[in-house]
Structures are given as structure tokens and as C-alpha cells.
Amino acid sequence: MSTITSANSVFTLDFRGSNPRYTIFSVPQTLQGFAADDVFTSDILATSEILMGVDGALSAGFVFNPIVQHISLQADSQSNTVFDVWYEWQLLLREVIFVNGLVQLVTLETFRPSANMTYAQSPADGKPMRAQFVMFNGVLTNYPVIADVARTLRPRRYTITWERVGAKPADSTMPQQYQLPTGAQIV
């Protein structure tokens, strides 16, 4: 039986490596304080362009498209500061600052069984493995300057547009196209 719990997900942004001149945080920033019902979402990605000729023949081709991701943080989340600093630096420099990211999702199906383990036993090392999604060359494309105010302060919803997102199963090597750029690290 697997789990779909999102409470143990980890979302990290790494500002080191895109351009050393614009390193606004010297260590990766793990986001916390997500909105109650909307942690992060991604837009559906169009992967093909389809054309139908006048004779009814279908033609299709692969196309690259940016990946749009929305992140929702409670109004009182300490991680709002990460986005505030990111935006303020871009405003000051009048330059785009790129970021890399890593999302880790824990599921029961990714536990690493030992050779002597039966179905009813827990994992030998007691640690779940994390399915990982590595994100490259992200740009802050939507920034809510202030939380919406209603009866209570509403979550702030940010948008990062990524050049590439690659799923990295917990026990696999990452394909070359998803390797981090030189100098960039995700820890």
C-alpha cells in the first residue's frame, strides 16, 4: 500500500551557480510554511505540435516548452523572504536571477527493501527513499508583492518558469541532460 501524503515533501531552491555575481543566498533554501490546500502545482506541458493537412493526414512534432510551476506559501511563512529577496535583487540589478531546484517526495513504494525482508517488515535502514524532481534554470515570473487581505491574510502564490524538469527515481543515475550546470549543487 502506498501513501500520497504531501506533508513530508521537501522543496529546495539553489541560487548558487547560475551566475556567481548574483548569488543572493550562499546555501540552498528549503521552503517551509506552505499553504494548507495548495503546496505547489505545475501547468500541463504541451509536448507536441499537431497539424492536420487538408487531405486529413496528421503530422506531429516534438516541441520544447517551459515548465510553469506555482508555489503557495502561507502569509506568515518565513520562506516568503526567499522570494522577497529574489525579487528585490532583480529589481536592484534590473537583471533576471536564475535558480535551480529540487523537489523530494517520499512514498512507501520507494522504500529500499533488504534481501532478508518480508512484506510485513519495515525497511532495513528505516529510511524511506525519495522520488526526486530536479529543476533547472528557473525564473521568477509571477510575484505577489503583498499577501491578499481578507478576514485573514491569504497565501502568497509565486510562479517559477523552468527551462527543464527531470524526474530522478531515488536509486538511479541522472541522465546527462539533467545534470546540474557546472558549479551548481543541490544538497
TIVO-2410 file (N, C-alpha, C; in nm, 3 decimals):
# residues 187
REC num residu      c1      c2      c3 atome chaine
REC   1      M   0.085  -0.117   0.000     N      A
REC   1      M   0.000   0.000   0.000    CA      A
REC   1      M   0.090   0.124   0.000     C      A
REC   2      S   0.065   0.216  -0.089     N      A
REC   2      S   0.147   0.338  -0.094    CA      A
REC   2      S   0.072   0.453  -0.028     C      A
REC   3      T   0.141   0.562  -0.010     N      A
REC   3      T   0.083   0.680   0.053    CA      A
REC   3      T   0.091   0.798  -0.042     C      A
REC   4      I  -0.001   0.890  -0.027     N      A
REC   4      I   0.002   1.013  -0.108    CA      A
REC   4      I   0.019   1.135  -0.019     C      A
REC   5      T   0.074   1.115   0.101     N      A
REC   5      T   0.096   1.224   0.194    CA      A
REC   5      T   0.193   1.326   0.135     C      A
REC   6      S   0.155   1.452   0.141     N      A
REC   6      S   0.245   1.557   0.091    CA      A
REC   6      S   0.317   1.630   0.204     C      A
REC   7      A   0.281   1.600   0.329     N      A
REC   7      A   0.340   1.670   0.444    CA      A
REC   7      A   0.490   1.646   0.456     C      A
REC   8      N   0.541   1.537   0.399     N      A
REC   8      N   0.683   1.507   0.411    CA      A
REC   8      N   0.761   1.544   0.285     C      A
REC   9      S   0.702   1.623   0.198     N      A
REC   9      S   0.771   1.669   0.077    CA      A
REC   9      S   0.871   1.778   0.112     C      A
REC  10      V   0.977   1.785   0.034     N      A
REC  10      V   1.081   1.885   0.055    CA      A
REC  10      V   1.103   1.960  -0.076     C      A
REC  11      F   1.102   2.094  -0.071     N      A
REC  11      F   1.123   2.178  -0.189    CA      A
REC  11      F   1.240   2.271  -0.159     C      A
REC  12      T   1.346   2.259  -0.238     N      A
REC  12      T   1.467   2.337  -0.214    CA      A
REC  12      T   1.502   2.419  -0.338     C      A
REC  13      L   1.538   2.545  -0.318     N      A
REC  13      L   1.585   2.633  -0.425    CA      A
REC  13      L   1.733   2.662  -0.403     C      A
REC  14      D   1.810   2.655  -0.511     N      A
REC  14      D   1.955   2.679  -0.504    CA      A
REC  14      D   1.991   2.793  -0.598     C      A
REC  15      F   2.035   2.903  -0.542     N      A
REC  15      F   2.069   3.022  -0.620    CA      A
REC  15      F   2.216   3.025  -0.659     C      A
REC  16      R   2.293   2.927  -0.617     N      A
REC  16      R   2.437   2.925  -0.647    CA      A
REC  16      R   2.458   2.861  -0.783     C      A
REC  17      G   2.538   2.920  -0.867     N      A
REC  17      G   2.576   2.851  -0.988    CA      A
REC  17      G   2.527   2.912  -1.118     C      A
REC  18      S   2.414   2.982  -1.118     N      A
REC  18      S   2.367   3.037  -1.246    CA      A
REC  18      S   2.457   3.152  -1.289     C      A
REC  19      N   2.494   3.237  -1.196     N      A
REC  19      N   2.587   3.346  -1.222    CA      A
REC  19      N   2.647   3.387  -1.088     C      A
REC  20      P   2.775   3.360  -1.065     N      A
REC  20      P   2.835   3.390  -0.935    CA      A
REC  20      P   2.818   3.536  -0.891     C      A
REC  21      R   2.804   3.627  -0.986     N      A
REC  21      R   2.782   3.768  -0.949    CA      A
REC  21      R   2.651   3.788  -0.876     C      A
REC  22      Y   2.553   3.700  -0.903     N      A
REC  22      Y   2.418   3.718  -0.850    CA      A
REC  22      Y   2.382   3.611  -0.748     C      A
REC  23      T   2.478   3.562  -0.671     N      A
REC  23      T   2.449   3.463  -0.569    CA      A
REC  23      T   2.391   3.536  -0.449     C      A
REC  24      I   2.259   3.532  -0.437     N      A
REC  24      I   2.193   3.608  -0.331    CA      A
REC  24      I   2.180   3.527  -0.202     C      A
REC  25      F   2.192   3.394  -0.211     N      A
REC  25      F   2.195   3.307  -0.093    CA      A
REC  25      F   2.313   3.213  -0.109     C      A
REC  26      S   2.394   3.200  -0.005     N      A
REC  26      S   2.514   3.117  -0.015    CA      A
REC  26      S   2.486   2.969   0.009     C      A
REC  27      V   2.368   2.936   0.059     N      A
REC  27      V   2.330   2.796   0.080    CA      A
REC  27      V   2.192   2.775   0.020     C      A
REC  28      P   2.160   2.652  -0.019     N      A
REC  28      P   2.025   2.625  -0.072    CA      A
REC  28      P   1.917   2.660   0.031     C      A
REC  29      Q   1.804   2.704  -0.018     N      A
REC  29      Q   1.693   2.747   0.067    CA      A
REC  29      Q   1.581   2.644   0.060     C      A
REC  30      T   1.550   2.580   0.173     N      A
REC  30      T   1.440   2.484   0.180    CA      A
REC  30      T   1.314   2.560   0.218     C      A
REC  31      L   1.214   2.551   0.133     N      A
REC  31      L   1.090   2.625   0.156    CA      A
REC  31      L   1.007   2.557   0.263     C      A
REC  32      Q   0.941   2.639   0.345     N      A
REC  32      Q   0.855   2.590   0.452    CA      A
REC  32      Q   0.735   2.683   0.465     C      A
REC  33      G   0.632   2.635   0.534     N      A
REC  33      G   0.515   2.718   0.558    CA      A
REC  33      G   0.424   2.725   0.437     C      A
REC  34      F   0.402   2.611   0.374     N      A
REC  34      F   0.317   2.607   0.255    CA      A
REC  34      F   0.172   2.630   0.292     C      A
REC  35      A   0.094   2.672   0.193     N      A
REC  35      A  -0.050   2.692   0.211    CA      A
REC  35      A  -0.115   2.558   0.246     C      A
REC  36      A  -0.228   2.563   0.314     N      A
REC  36      A  -0.293   2.442   0.364    CA      A
REC  36      A  -0.339   2.348   0.253     C      A
REC  37      D  -0.399   2.400   0.149     N      A
REC  37      D  -0.458   2.314   0.046    CA      A
REC  37      D  -0.392   2.328  -0.090     C      A
REC  38      D  -0.280   2.397  -0.097     N      A
REC  38      D  -0.219   2.423  -0.227    CA      A
REC  38      D  -0.070   2.444  -0.207     C      A
REC  39      V   0.007   2.337  -0.202     N      A
REC  39      V   0.151   2.347  -0.177    CA      A
REC  39      V   0.221   2.398  -0.303     C      A
REC  40      F   0.225   2.316  -0.407     N      A
REC  40      F   0.276   2.361  -0.537    CA      A
REC  40      F   0.208   2.281  -0.647     C      A
REC  41      T   0.193   2.346  -0.761     N      A
REC  41      T   0.130   2.284  -0.877    CA      A
REC  41      T   0.211   2.319  -1.001     C      A
REC  42      S   0.192   2.241  -1.106     N      A
REC  42      S   0.257   2.269  -1.234    CA      A
REC  42      S   0.152   2.270  -1.343     C      A
REC  43      D   0.170   2.358  -1.439     N      A
REC  43      D   0.080   2.360  -1.554    CA      A
REC  43      D   0.105   2.236  -1.640     C      A
REC  44      I   0.004   2.196  -1.712     N      A
REC  44      I   0.018   2.084  -1.805    CA      A
REC  44      I   0.112   2.128  -1.918     C      A
REC  45      L   0.201   2.040  -1.956     N      A
REC  45      L   0.304   2.071  -2.055    CA      A
REC  45      L   0.264   2.020  -2.193     C      A
REC  46      A   0.264   2.109  -2.291     N      A
REC  46      A   0.241   2.068  -2.430    CA      A
REC  46      A   0.373   2.013  -2.484     C      A
REC  47      T   0.373   1.887  -2.526     N      A
REC  47      T   0.497   1.822  -2.569    CA      A
REC  47      T   0.505   1.803  -2.719     C      A
REC  48      S   0.395   1.826  -2.788     N      A
REC  48      S   0.392   1.806  -2.933    CA      A
REC  48      S   0.313   1.916  -3.000     C      A
REC  49      E   0.350   1.943  -3.124     N      A
REC  49      E   0.269   2.033  -3.207    CA      A
REC  49      E   0.205   1.946  -3.314     C      A
REC  50      I   0.075   1.960  -3.327     N      A
REC  50      I  -0.002   1.876  -3.417    CA      A
REC  50      I  -0.059   1.961  -3.530     C      A
REC  51      L  -0.048   1.912  -3.653     N      A
REC  51      L  -0.106   1.979  -3.769    CA      A
REC  51      L  -0.181   1.875  -3.851     C      A
REC  52      M  -0.298   1.914  -3.898     N      A
REC  52      M  -0.377   1.826  -3.983    CA      A
REC  52      M  -0.382   1.888  -4.121     C      A
REC  53      G  -0.333   1.816  -4.220     N      A
REC  53      G  -0.335   1.865  -4.357    CA      A
REC  53      G  -0.476   1.867  -4.413     C      A
REC  54      V  -0.496   1.941  -4.522     N      A
REC  54      V  -0.628   1.948  -4.583    CA      A
REC  54      V  -0.672   1.811  -4.636     C      A
REC  55      D  -0.577   1.722  -4.658     N      A
REC  55      D  -0.611   1.586  -4.704    CA      A
REC  55      D  -0.639   1.490  -4.589     C      A
REC  56      G  -0.635   1.541  -4.465     N      A
REC  56      G  -0.667   1.458  -4.349    CA      A
REC  56      G  -0.549   1.386  -4.287     C      A
REC  57      A  -0.428   1.407  -4.342     N      A
REC  57      A  -0.310   1.341  -4.286    CA      A
REC  57      A  -0.260   1.420  -4.164     C      A
REC  58      L  -0.238   1.350  -4.056     N      A
REC  58      L  -0.192   1.411  -3.932    CA      A
REC  58      L  -0.039   1.415  -3.930     C      A
REC  59      S   0.015   1.530  -3.897     N      A
REC  59      S   0.159   1.545  -3.877    CA      A
REC  59      S   0.181   1.594  -3.735     C      A
REC  60      A   0.292   1.551  -3.675     N      A
REC  60      A   0.321   1.592  -3.538    CA      A
REC  60      A   0.471   1.604  -3.520     C      A
REC  61      G   0.508   1.690  -3.429     N      A
REC  61      G   0.649   1.706  -3.397    CA      A
REC  61      G   0.668   1.741  -3.251     C      A
REC  62      F   0.777   1.693  -3.195     N      A
REC  62      F   0.812   1.725  -3.057    CA      A
REC  62      F   0.849   1.873  -3.047     C      A
REC  63      V   0.808   1.940  -2.939     N      A
REC  63      V   0.844   2.080  -2.916    CA      A
REC  63      V   0.888   2.097  -2.771     C      A
REC  64      F   0.985   2.183  -2.751     N      A
REC  64      F   1.026   2.222  -2.616    CA      A
REC  64      F   0.934   2.333  -2.569     C      A
REC  65      N   0.898   2.330  -2.443     N      A
REC  65      N   0.820   2.436  -2.381    CA      A
REC  65      N   0.868   2.456  -2.239     C      A
REC  66      P   0.860   2.578  -2.188     N      A
REC  66      P   0.896   2.600  -2.048    CA      A
REC  66      P   0.796   2.532  -1.956     C      A
REC  67      I   0.842   2.497  -1.838     N      A
REC  67      I   0.757   2.433  -1.738    CA      A
REC  67      I   0.720   2.539  -1.635     C      A
REC  68      V   0.591   2.562  -1.618     N      A
REC  68      V   0.542   2.664  -1.527    CA      A
REC  68      V   0.498   2.598  -1.397     C      A
REC  69      Q   0.554   2.647  -1.285     N      A
REC  69      Q   0.521   2.590  -1.155    CA      A
REC  69      Q   0.477   2.701  -1.060     C      A
REC  70      H   0.371   2.675  -0.985     N      A
REC  70      H   0.315   2.771  -0.889    CA      A
REC  70      H   0.341   2.719  -0.748     C      A
REC  71      I   0.387   2.806  -0.660     N      A
REC  71      I   0.418   2.771  -0.523    CA      A
REC  71      I   0.337   2.861  -0.432     C      A
REC  72      S   0.263   2.802  -0.339     N      A
REC  72      S   0.178   2.879  -0.248    CA      A
REC  72      S   0.231   2.869  -0.105     C      A
REC  73      L   0.259   2.985  -0.046     N      A
REC  73      L   0.308   2.991   0.092    CA      A
REC  73      L   0.210   3.069   0.178     C      A
REC  74      Q   0.190   3.025   0.301     N      A
REC  74      Q   0.106   3.099   0.394    CA      A
REC  74      Q   0.162   3.241   0.408     C      A
REC  75      A   0.076   3.334   0.440     N      A
REC  75      A   0.117   3.474   0.452    CA      A
REC  75      A   0.226   3.493   0.558     C      A
REC  76      D   0.226   3.407   0.661     N      A
REC  76      D   0.325   3.421   0.768    CA      A
REC  76      D   0.445   3.327   0.752     C      A
REC  77      S   0.460   3.264   0.636     N      A
REC  77      S   0.572   3.173   0.613    CA      A
REC  77      S   0.704   3.249   0.608     C      A
REC  78      Q   0.804   3.196   0.678     N      A
REC  78      Q   0.939   3.254   0.673    CA      A
REC  78      Q   0.997   3.248   0.532     C      A
REC  79      S   0.951   3.151   0.452     N      A
REC  79      S   1.005   3.134   0.316    CA      A
REC  79      S   0.961   3.243   0.220     C      A
REC  80      N   0.862   3.323   0.256     N      A
REC  80      N   0.827   3.438   0.172    CA      A
REC  80      N   0.947   3.529   0.155     C      A
REC  81      T   1.034   3.532   0.256     N      A
REC  81      T   1.155   3.614   0.250    CA      A
REC  81      T   1.245   3.573   0.134     C      A
REC  82      V   1.251   3.443   0.102     N      A
REC  82      V   1.333   3.397  -0.010    CA      A
REC  82      V   1.287   3.465  -0.139     C      A
REC  83      F   1.156   3.465  -0.162     N      A
REC  83      F   1.102   3.526  -0.283    CA      A
REC  83      F   1.112   3.679  -0.279     C      A
REC  84      D   1.093   3.738  -0.161     N      A
REC  84      D   1.107   3.884  -0.148    CA      A
REC  84      D   1.248   3.929  -0.182     C      A
REC  85      V   1.348   3.856  -0.128     N      A
REC  85      V   1.488   3.890  -0.156    CA      A
REC  85      V   1.519   3.867  -0.303     C      A
REC  86      W   1.471   3.758  -0.360     N      A
REC  86      W   1.492   3.727  -0.502    CA      A
REC  86      W   1.438   3.840  -0.589     C      A
REC  87      Y   1.315   3.881  -0.563     N      A
REC  87      Y   1.254   3.989  -0.641    CA      A
REC  87      Y   1.329   4.121  -0.621     C      A
REC  88      E   1.361   4.156  -0.497     N      A
REC  88      E   1.430   4.283  -0.469    CA      A
REC  88      E   1.566   4.289  -0.536     C      A
REC  89      W   1.640   4.178  -0.539     N      A
REC  89      W   1.769   4.176  -0.607    CA      A
REC  89      W   1.752   4.196  -0.758     C      A
REC  90      Q   1.651   4.131  -0.815     N      A
REC  90      Q   1.626   4.150  -0.958    CA      A
REC  90      Q   1.592   4.296  -0.988     C      A
REC  91      L   1.511   4.354  -0.901     N      A
REC  91      L   1.473   4.494  -0.917    CA      A
REC  91      L   1.595   4.585  -0.907     C      A
REC  92      L   1.679   4.561  -0.810     N      A
REC  92      L   1.801   4.640  -0.790    CA      A
REC  92      L   1.897   4.626  -0.908     C      A
REC  93      L   1.917   4.502  -0.955     N      A
REC  93      L   2.012   4.477  -1.063    CA      A
REC  93      L   1.953   4.501  -1.202     C      A
REC  94      R   1.819   4.504  -1.208     N      A
REC  94      R   1.749   4.510  -1.337    CA      A
REC  94      R   1.797   4.397  -1.427     C      A
REC  95      E   1.799   4.278  -1.365     N      A
REC  95      E   1.851   4.157  -1.428    CA      A
REC  95      E   1.771   4.039  -1.375     C      A
REC  96      V   1.758   3.936  -1.455     N      A
REC  96      V   1.692   3.814  -1.412    CA      A
REC  96      V   1.794   3.728  -1.338     C      A
REC  97      I   1.753   3.671  -1.225     N      A
REC  97      I   1.839   3.581  -1.150    CA      A
REC  97      I   1.781   3.441  -1.162     C      A
REC  98      F   1.860   3.349  -1.216     N      A
REC  98      F   1.816   3.211  -1.236    CA      A
REC  98      F   1.839   3.130  -1.109     C      A
REC  99      V   1.760   3.024  -1.095     N      A
REC  99      V   1.769   2.936  -0.979    CA      A
REC  99      V   1.754   2.791  -1.026     C      A
REC 100      N   1.811   2.697  -0.952     N      A
REC 100      N   1.788   2.555  -0.972    CA      A
REC 100      N   1.707   2.504  -0.854     C      A
REC 101      G   1.639   2.393  -0.870     N      A
REC 101      G   1.556   2.344  -0.762    CA      A
REC 101      G   1.553   2.193  -0.754     C      A
REC 102      L   1.505   2.146  -0.640     N      A
REC 102      L   1.489   2.003  -0.616    CA      A
REC 102      L   1.364   1.981  -0.533     C      A
REC 103      V   1.276   1.893  -0.581     N      A
REC 103      V   1.160   1.851  -0.505    CA      A
REC 103      V   1.180   1.705  -0.470     C      A
REC 104      Q   1.160   1.671  -0.343     N      A
REC 104      Q   1.171   1.533  -0.298    CA      A
REC 104      Q   1.037   1.490  -0.241     C      A
REC 105      L   0.987   1.377  -0.290     N      A
REC 105      L   0.859   1.323  -0.244    CA      A
REC 105      L   0.883   1.184  -0.186     C      A
REC 106      V   0.835   1.161  -0.066     N      A
REC 106      V   0.851   1.032  -0.002    CA      A
REC 106      V   0.724   0.950  -0.026     C      A
REC 107      T   0.740   0.827  -0.071     N      A
REC 107      T   0.626   0.736  -0.084    CA      A
REC 107      T   0.668   0.601  -0.031     C      A
REC 108      L   0.575   0.524   0.017     N      A
REC 108      L   0.608   0.392   0.069    CA      A
REC 108      L   0.663   0.301  -0.039     C      A
REC 109      E   0.621   0.320  -0.163     N      A
REC 109      E   0.668   0.235  -0.272    CA      A
REC 109      E   0.816   0.253  -0.301     C      A
REC 110      T   0.876   0.361  -0.253     N      A
REC 110      T   1.017   0.384  -0.281    CA      A
REC 110      T   1.108   0.339  -0.167     C      A
REC 111      F   1.054   0.268  -0.066     N      A
REC 111      F   1.140   0.213   0.038    CA      A
REC 111      F   1.236   0.112  -0.022     C      A
REC 112      R   1.358   0.109   0.028     N      A
REC 112      R   1.459   0.016  -0.023    CA      A
REC 112      R   1.454  -0.111   0.061     C      A
REC 113      P   1.401  -0.222   0.008     N      A
REC 113      P   1.394  -0.344   0.086    CA      A
REC 113      P   1.530  -0.412   0.093     C      A
REC 114      S   1.552  -0.484   0.202     N      A
REC 114      S   1.675  -0.564   0.211    CA      A
REC 114      S   1.644  -0.703   0.157     C      A
REC 115      A   1.747  -0.782   0.132     N      A
REC 115      A   1.730  -0.915   0.075    CA      A
REC 115      A   1.653  -1.008   0.170     C      A
REC 116      N   1.666  -0.984   0.301     N      A
REC 116      N   1.603  -1.071   0.401    CA      A
REC 116      N   1.468  -1.019   0.450     C      A
REC 117      M   1.417  -0.916   0.390     N      A
REC 117      M   1.296  -0.851   0.441    CA      A
REC 117      M   1.170  -0.916   0.384     C      A
REC 118      T   1.073  -0.937   0.469     N      A
REC 118      T   0.944  -0.987   0.423    CA      A
REC 118      T   0.851  -0.867   0.406     C      A
REC 119      Y   0.738  -0.890   0.342     N      A
REC 119      Y   0.643  -0.781   0.314    CA      A
REC 119      Y   0.598  -0.709   0.440     C      A
REC 120      A   0.584  -0.780   0.551     N      A
REC 120      A   0.532  -0.720   0.673    CA      A
REC 120      A   0.637  -0.643   0.752     C      A
REC 121      Q   0.763  -0.658   0.716     N      A
REC 121      Q   0.869  -0.591   0.792    CA      A
REC 121      Q   0.891  -0.449   0.741     C      A
REC 122      S   0.951  -0.369   0.826     N      A
REC 122      S   0.987  -0.233   0.786    CA      A
REC 122      S   1.121  -0.237   0.713     C      A
REC 123      P   1.157  -0.129   0.643     N      A
REC 123      P   1.285  -0.126   0.572    CA      A
REC 123      P   1.402  -0.147   0.667     C      A
REC 124      A   1.507  -0.210   0.617     N      A
REC 124      A   1.623  -0.244   0.698    CA      A
REC 124      A   1.688  -0.121   0.759     C      A
REC 125      D   1.703  -0.014   0.681     N      A
REC 125      D   1.768   0.106   0.734    CA      A
REC 125      D   1.668   0.202   0.796     C      A
REC 126      G   1.537   0.173   0.786     N      A
REC 126      G   1.435   0.256   0.846    CA      A
REC 126      G   1.414   0.390   0.777     C      A
REC 127      K   1.480   0.413   0.665     N      A
REC 127      K   1.470   0.542   0.598    CA      A
REC 127      K   1.400   0.526   0.463     C      A
REC 128      P   1.296   0.605   0.438     N      A
REC 128      P   1.232   0.598   0.307    CA      A
REC 128      P   1.321   0.664   0.202     C      A
REC 129      M   1.311   0.615   0.082     N      A
REC 129      M   1.381   0.678  -0.029    CA      A
REC 129      M   1.291   0.786  -0.086     C      A
REC 130      R   1.348   0.884  -0.148     N      A
REC 130      R   1.271   0.996  -0.201    CA      A
REC 130      R   1.275   0.995  -0.353     C      A
REC 131      A   1.155   1.005  -0.412     N      A
REC 131      A   1.150   1.031  -0.556    CA      A
REC 131      A   1.189   1.176  -0.573     C      A
REC 132      Q   1.273   1.206  -0.669     N      A
REC 132      Q   1.325   1.342  -0.683    CA      A
REC 132      Q   1.293   1.399  -0.820     C      A
REC 133      F   1.269   1.529  -0.822     N      A
REC 133      F   1.248   1.603  -0.945    CA      A
REC 133      F   1.344   1.721  -0.942     C      A
REC 134      V   1.435   1.722  -1.039     N      A
REC 134      V   1.539   1.824  -1.044    CA      A
REC 134      V   1.497   1.929  -1.147     C      A
REC 135      M   1.504   2.056  -1.107     N      A
REC 135      M   1.459   2.166  -1.193    CA      A
REC 135      M   1.576   2.259  -1.224     C      A
REC 136      F   1.581   2.304  -1.350     N      A
REC 136      F   1.695   2.383  -1.396    CA      A
REC 136      F   1.653   2.517  -1.454     C      A
REC 137      N   1.737   2.615  -1.431     N      A
REC 137      N   1.723   2.749  -1.489    CA      A
REC 137      N   1.582   2.805  -1.472     C      A
REC 138      G   1.544   2.822  -1.348     N      A
REC 138      G   1.413   2.879  -1.316    CA      A
REC 138      G   1.418   3.029  -1.305     C      A
REC 139      V   1.309   3.091  -1.346     N      A
REC 139      V   1.296   3.237  -1.342    CA      A
REC 139      V   1.169   3.271  -1.265     C      A
REC 140      L   1.177   3.368  -1.176     N      A
REC 140      L   1.059   3.416  -1.104    CA      A
REC 140      L   0.973   3.495  -1.202     C      A
REC 141      T   0.858   3.440  -1.239     N      A
REC 141      T   0.775   3.504  -1.342    CA      A
REC 141      T   0.650   3.571  -1.285     C      A
REC 142      N   0.605   3.531  -1.167     N      A
REC 142      N   0.494   3.599  -1.100    CA      A
REC 142      N   0.529   3.614  -0.953     C      A
REC 143      Y   0.511   3.737  -0.903     N      A
REC 143      Y   0.550   3.769  -0.767    CA      A
REC 143      Y   0.440   3.852  -0.701     C      A
REC 144      P   0.370   3.798  -0.602     N      A
REC 144      P   0.271   3.877  -0.530    CA      A
REC 144      P   0.342   3.968  -0.430     C      A
REC 145      V   0.334   4.096  -0.451     N      A
REC 145      V   0.410   4.191  -0.370    CA      A
REC 145      V   0.369   4.185  -0.223     C      A
REC 146      I   0.242   4.161  -0.198     N      A
REC 146      I   0.192   4.154  -0.061    CA      A
REC 146      I   0.080   4.050  -0.058     C      A
REC 147      A   0.059   3.990   0.059     N      A
REC 147      A  -0.049   3.893   0.073    CA      A
REC 147      A  -0.184   3.963   0.058     C      A
REC 148      D  -0.279   3.893  -0.004     N      A
REC 148      D  -0.414   3.945  -0.010    CA      A
REC 148      D  -0.471   3.946   0.131     C      A
REC 149      V  -0.547   4.052   0.161     N      A
REC 149      V  -0.602   4.067   0.295    CA      A
REC 149      V  -0.754   4.050   0.287     C      A
REC 150      A  -0.805   3.956   0.364     N      A
REC 150      A  -0.949   3.934   0.376    CA      A
REC 150      A  -0.975   3.921   0.527     C      A
REC 151      R  -1.059   3.828   0.564     N      A
REC 151      R  -1.081   3.806   0.706    CA      A
REC 151      R  -0.951   3.768   0.776     C      A
REC 152      T  -0.868   3.692   0.704     N      A
REC 152      T  -0.730   3.663   0.746    CA      A
REC 152      T  -0.641   3.689   0.626     C      A
REC 153      L  -0.512   3.692   0.649     N      A
REC 153      L  -0.419   3.709   0.539    CA      A
REC 153      L  -0.419   3.582   0.454     C      A
REC 154      R  -0.423   3.599   0.323     N      A
REC 154      R  -0.430   3.487   0.229    CA      A
REC 154      R  -0.288   3.444   0.189     C      A
REC 155      P  -0.273   3.318   0.144     N      A
REC 155      P  -0.143   3.272   0.097    CA      A
REC 155      P  -0.092   3.354  -0.021     C      A
REC 156      R   0.039   3.361  -0.033     N      A
REC 156      R   0.103   3.425  -0.148    CA      A
REC 156      R   0.139   3.316  -0.247     C      A
REC 157      R   0.105   3.337  -0.375     N      A
REC 157      R   0.128   3.235  -0.479    CA      A
REC 157      R   0.230   3.288  -0.579     C      A
REC 158      Y   0.345   3.222  -0.583     N      A
REC 158      Y   0.455   3.261  -0.671    CA      A
REC 158      Y   0.457   3.168  -0.793     C      A
REC 159      T   0.516   3.217  -0.902     N      A
REC 159      T   0.533   3.133  -1.020    CA      A
REC 159      T   0.680   3.134  -1.061     C      A
REC 160      I   0.733   3.014  -1.079     N      A
REC 160      I   0.868   2.997  -1.134    CA      A
REC 160      I   0.850   2.925  -1.267     C      A
REC 161      T   0.917   2.975  -1.370     N      A
REC 161      T   0.916   2.909  -1.500    CA      A
REC 161      T   1.053   2.845  -1.520     C      A
REC 162      W   1.052   2.713  -1.540     N      A
REC 162      W   1.175   2.634  -1.551    CA      A
REC 162      W   1.206   2.603  -1.697     C      A
REC 163      E   1.336   2.596  -1.727     N      A
REC 163      E   1.380   2.551  -1.860    CA      A
REC 163      E   1.358   2.401  -1.875     C      A
REC 164      R   1.387   2.327  -1.767     N      A
REC 164      R   1.377   2.182  -1.775    CA      A
REC 164      R   1.349   2.127  -1.635     C      A
REC 165      V   1.267   2.023  -1.629     N      A
REC 165      V   1.242   1.950  -1.506    CA      A
REC 165      V   1.261   1.802  -1.538     C      A
REC 166      G   1.340   1.734  -1.459     N      A
REC 166      G   1.365   1.593  -1.484    CA      A
REC 166      G   1.333   1.509  -1.363     C      A
REC 167      A   1.255   1.404  -1.383     N      A
REC 167      A   1.226   1.310  -1.275    CA      A
REC 167      A   1.349   1.223  -1.255     C      A
REC 168      K   1.390   1.210  -1.132     N      A
REC 168      K   1.506   1.128  -1.098    CA      A
REC 168      K   1.462   1.025  -0.997     C      A
REC 169      P   1.435   0.900  -1.039     N      A
REC 169      P   1.399   0.797  -0.942    CA      A
REC 169      P   1.506   0.786  -0.835     C      A
REC 170      A   1.466   0.747  -0.716     N      A
REC 170      A   1.555   0.751  -0.600    CA      A
REC 170      A   1.683   0.672  -0.617     C      A
REC 171      D   1.680   0.559  -0.686     N      A
REC 171      D   1.801   0.477  -0.699    CA      A
REC 171      D   1.852   0.471  -0.842     C      A
REC 172      S   1.859   0.584  -0.910     N      A
REC 172      S   1.907   0.581  -1.047    CA      A
REC 172      S   2.010   0.692  -1.066     C      A
REC 173      T   2.084   0.679  -1.171     N      A
REC 173      T   2.175   0.786  -1.207    CA      A
REC 173      T   2.099   0.883  -1.295     C      A
REC 174      M   2.133   1.009  -1.286     N      A
REC 174      M   2.062   1.111  -1.359    CA      A
REC 174      M   2.114   1.120  -1.502     C      A
REC 175      P   2.024   1.123  -1.602     N      A
REC 175      P   2.069   1.139  -1.740    CA      A
REC 175      P   2.151   1.268  -1.755     C      A
REC 176      Q   2.243   1.267  -1.848     N      A
REC 176      Q   2.334   1.381  -1.867    CA      A
REC 176      Q   2.259   1.513  -1.885     C      A
REC 177      Q   2.147   1.514  -1.959     N      A
REC 177      Q   2.077   1.640  -1.984    CA      A
REC 177      Q   2.017   1.698  -1.856     C      A
REC 178      Y   2.008   1.617  -1.748     N      A
REC 178      Y   1.955   1.667  -1.622    CA      A
REC 178      Y   2.062   1.690  -1.517     C      A
REC 179      Q   2.188   1.681  -1.557     N      A
REC 179      Q   2.295   1.711  -1.463    CA      A
REC 179      Q   2.295   1.859  -1.432     C      A
REC 180      L   2.334   1.892  -1.310     N      A
REC 180      L   2.339   2.033  -1.272    CA      A
REC 180      L   2.447   2.104  -1.352     C      A
REC 181      P   2.422   2.232  -1.385     N      A
REC 181      P   2.525   2.309  -1.454    CA      A
REC 181      P   2.652   2.315  -1.369     C      A
REC 182      T   2.765   2.337  -1.432     N      A
REC 182      T   2.892   2.344  -1.363    CA      A
REC 182      T   2.885   2.447  -1.251     C      A
REC 183      G   2.926   2.405  -1.133     N      A
REC 183      G   2.927   2.496  -1.017    CA      A
REC 183      G   2.799   2.495  -0.937     C      A
REC 184      A   2.690   2.442  -0.991     N      A
REC 184      A   2.565   2.438  -0.917    CA      A
REC 184      A   2.555   2.309  -0.837     C      A
REC 185      Q   2.495   2.316  -0.720     N      A
REC 185      Q   2.480   2.200  -0.637    CA      A
REC 185      Q   2.343   2.201  -0.571     C      A
REC 186      I   2.288   2.084  -0.552     N      A
REC 186      I   2.168   2.067  -0.472    CA      A
REC 186      I   2.206   1.975  -0.358     C      A
REC 187      V   2.185   2.018  -0.235     N      A
REC 187      V   2.220   1.933  -0.120    CA      A
REC 187      V   2.096   1.899  -0.041     C      A
***
